[in-house]
Amino acid sequence: MNHGGTWQFDFGKLHMVNAVHSSSFPDGSYGGNPAGFVLETAHHKVYIAGDTALTFDMKLIPQVIGELDIAILPIGDNFTMGIDSAIKASDFIDCKRIIGCHYDTFGYIKIDHKKAISEFARSNKELILLKIGGNIKI
């Protein structure tokens, strides 16, 4: 796949969308173009942003693909979006239910969970912070 492409798989339709971040493998070699994906099934649409920065391109997602049920957005800051940018991203994609990712795995991206949840709530959005191995039902 490539940016802007859509493909029908057995599990559903996958749309490849823009993301902005570095892309390298552990050995330092080039890892390809960064991307996010929107998974569309018969019942749900889920945006998986990956390690992206906030981009104006996110505004196109609901315009082209339609209403999202949930989005997975990075919130750890330093290497990706932080909480404020993720809230703005949730505005751009017009999604009120967000699963946070790319946080707490090491010192540079530790967050205050209560503060993050409160900031999203102040914007009338739900931030879900799953424990490693956790799950939710959409």
C-alpha positions in Angstrom: 0.0 0.0 0.0 0.9 3.6 -0.2 -0.4 6.9 1.1 -3.9 7.6 -0.1 -4.5 3.9 -1.0 -7.3 1.7 0.1 -7.5 -2.0 0.0 -10.1 -4.6 0.9 -8.8 -7.4 3.1 -10.7 -10.3 4.6 -10.9 -8.5 7.9 -12.1 -5.2 6.4 -11.0 -2.2 4.4 -7.8 -0.5 5.2 -7.0 3.2 4.2 -3.4 4.3 4.4 -3.1 8.0 5.5 -0.3 10.5 6.1 1.8 10.5 9.3 4.8 12.7 10.1 7.7 11.2 12.0 11.1 9.6 11.6 11.2 6.1 10.2 14.2 3.9 10.8 15.0 0.4 12.0 17.0 -0.3 15.2 20.2 -0.6 13.1 19.6 2.9 11.7 18.6 1.9 8.2 15.7 3.6 6.5 12.3 2.2 7.5 10.1 3.6 4.7 7.4 6.2 4.7 5.6 6.8 8.0 1.9 6.2 7.8 -1.3 5.9 9.7 -4.3 3.7 8.9 -8.0 3.7 9.1 -9.5 0.3 9.6 -13.1 0.1 8.3 -15.2 -3.0 9.1 -18.9 -3.6 8.5 -19.6 -2.1 12.0 -16.7 0.3 12.9 -14.1 2.8 11.7 -10.9 3.1 13.7 -8.1 5.5 13.1 -4.6 4.3 14.1 -2.3 7.3 13.9 0.9 5.6 14.8 3.9 7.8 15.9 2.7 10.9 14.2 2.9 14.6 14.8 -0.2 16.8 14.5 -0.9 17.5 10.9 -3.6 19.5 9.1 -4.1 16.4 6.8 -6.0 14.8 9.7 -8.9 17.0 8.8 -9.4 15.1 5.6 -10.0 11.7 7.3 -13.6 12.3 8.4 -14.3 14.2 5.1 -13.1 11.3 2.9 -13.7 8.2 5.1 -16.6 9.3 7.3 -17.3 9.3 11.0 -14.9 7.5 13.2 -15.9 5.4 16.2 -12.6 5.6 17.9 -9.0 6.8 17.3 -5.7 5.7 18.6 -3.5 8.7 19.1 0.0 9.2 20.5 0.1 11.3 23.7 3.6 10.9 25.1 5.2 14.1 23.6 8.9 14.5 22.8 8.9 12.0 20.0 5.2 12.3 18.9 2.2 14.5 19.7 1.7 15.4 23.3 -1.7 15.7 25.1 -2.6 19.2 23.8 -1.7 18.3 20.2 -3.7 15.0 20.5 -6.7 17.0 21.7 -6.4 19.2 18.6 -6.0 16.1 16.4 -9.2 14.7 17.9 -10.9 17.9 16.9 -9.4 17.6 13.4 -10.7 14.0 13.0 -14.0 14.8 14.7 -13.7 11.9 17.2 -14.6 12.1 20.8 -13.3 8.6 21.9 -9.5 8.3 22.0 -7.2 5.5 23.0 -3.8 7.0 24.1 -0.6 5.3 22.8 3.1 5.9 22.8 3.4 7.0 26.5 4.9 5.7 29.8 7.3 3.2 28.1 10.4 5.1 29.2 11.3 8.3 31.0 11.0 10.8 28.1 7.4 10.0 27.5 5.9 9.5 31.0 2.5 11.3 31.4 0.3 12.2 34.4 -2.7 9.9 33.7 -5.2 11.9 35.8 -4.2 15.2 34.2 -4.4 13.7 30.6 -7.8 12.3 31.2 -9.0 15.6 32.7 -7.6 17.6 29.8 -9.5 15.4 27.3 -12.7 15.6 29.4 -12.4 19.4 29.5 -12.7 19.2 25.7 -15.7 16.8 25.9 -13.7 13.8 24.9 -13.0 10.4 26.5 -9.3 9.4 26.8 -8.8 5.7 27.4 -5.5 4.6 28.8 -5.2 0.8 28.5 -2.8 -1.2 30.6 -0.3 -3.3 28.6 -2.3 -6.3 27.3 -5.6 -4.5 28.1 -8.6 -4.3 25.8 -11.9 -2.5 25.2 -15.0 -3.4 23.3 -15.9 -0.9 20.6 
